[in-house]
Amino acid sequence: MLTDLRKIRHVIGVADAGSFTAATTFLGLSQSALTKSVAEVERQLNLKLFQRLARGVKLTEAGELFVERSRRILADTEDLMSHIGKLHDLREGRLRVGVGPAAYAPLIEDSLASFAKVYPGIRIEVVDSDLQDVARELSIGRLDVVVGDATYLSRWKELDTQVVSRLHTCFIARLDHPALAVTNISVAQLLQYPVVVPSDRLPTDEELVNVYTQAGLTPREPQYRCNNMSLVRKLVLSTDAISPLVTFSGPNARLRRDFAVFENVIALGEHALGIALMRQREQIPAVLAFRDIFSVGMNE
């Protein structure tokens, strides 16, 4: 099988120059080396590509077909190598990011925006869903990277999970919530109100049961379950419901402007944000670049 592109270029060079002697100049070969290279191609093909004339050479019918197809092959090869080069230096490509639970999606917004600014040629696809779903999608190759609860992701032995940041949990309510009238409100008093939790159960049902039990209350099912943060906000602002909210470094000024924030009242389990890649898979440059931007951004 003929696989040496260098020899193919030698054949095209002779065809373009019209003679072996003329072709040696721009190919940078001696005439004997060029003659040997073309003869090797003819031997492998078992075809004569050139008709030797008194002055120079002329392509045979088979030679014309060979050169025509070879030009296309070389052009496609150069295009492929150029494209691969762009992937390597992150001028082009695709990054498929999974986030789980979906309520964690806001936690990666800044990192994704930074990545898009630095690498505008990379197409970004984000899937925010149940943590189990995105972990499974990563394990079968439908996602490139997953950001989510590190404790859960570390259970998947086929995933390489790196803890990026400890997460802080507070509870939010509307600014005129009746609980604000209570000084030093207790867990039991706050849990008298309806609760909004993510559909994919982080905090887990077990955590919530423990909170109710430790407060001397009968555990009850959350009043609302949803992953859409816009709907969570509207439910909290329109009702007496309270909702757990996960942040990196605690509630910021904007959150405190829009909501009443209850900290250090209801203690949920410890959670950390992690980023997971598939073990034993060669990672594309876009994945490694995003991981670096995300890890640095979360620790600044």
C-alpha angles and dihedrals in degrees: 000000000000109000103145107109090187091064090046089055089051091057092049090047092054091046092051094045096044093225142046092239095055092044093056091068099064097027092056095226135122115251092247092052092048093047090050092049094051091044089054090055091049090049093051092047093041087224137111109239098179135043108215112229132187088260113030130319140290128209117251119224089264089046092054091052091046094050093045093053092040092057089055092047092051092047091051090047092051090047090050093049090048090051092048089050090054090051090051094051091040097245090127138012144087134273119198112195126187122200124195133217093026090228087070092064094099089057092070099041096098093046093049091048090050091048092050091050094051095040107030092165094064116094111223125207119185125195116187112187146119109330092236091053096051092044089053092047090053092049092055095044101254091116129040100207138003129209117197149100105345095208092059096040091052089063089069103085093194090061126079104219124191120193108229107175142353111246128227122216127203133160123243132203136168117288094250095044113150091232088072089071090066116086114222092359115209130226091252092051094049093047091059086082126079116270130221115206134170117272091234090062107244109164082046124235087245091058091050092048090053092050093052093044095049089050090054093249132128108253113247137188115263113263092227133025121188141133099208106103093202090058091045089055092049093048091050093046094046102043143030089263121129124206135199113239126196119215137167103235105006132280115327130215094266092054091049090049093056102035145028106250124210113197129180092008104098112033115207126183122288113271132183133192115242138181118217132199128181114265118236092018122118103240120226115235092251091061093050092046092051092047090053094048092046095047094047093044093052093052100045 
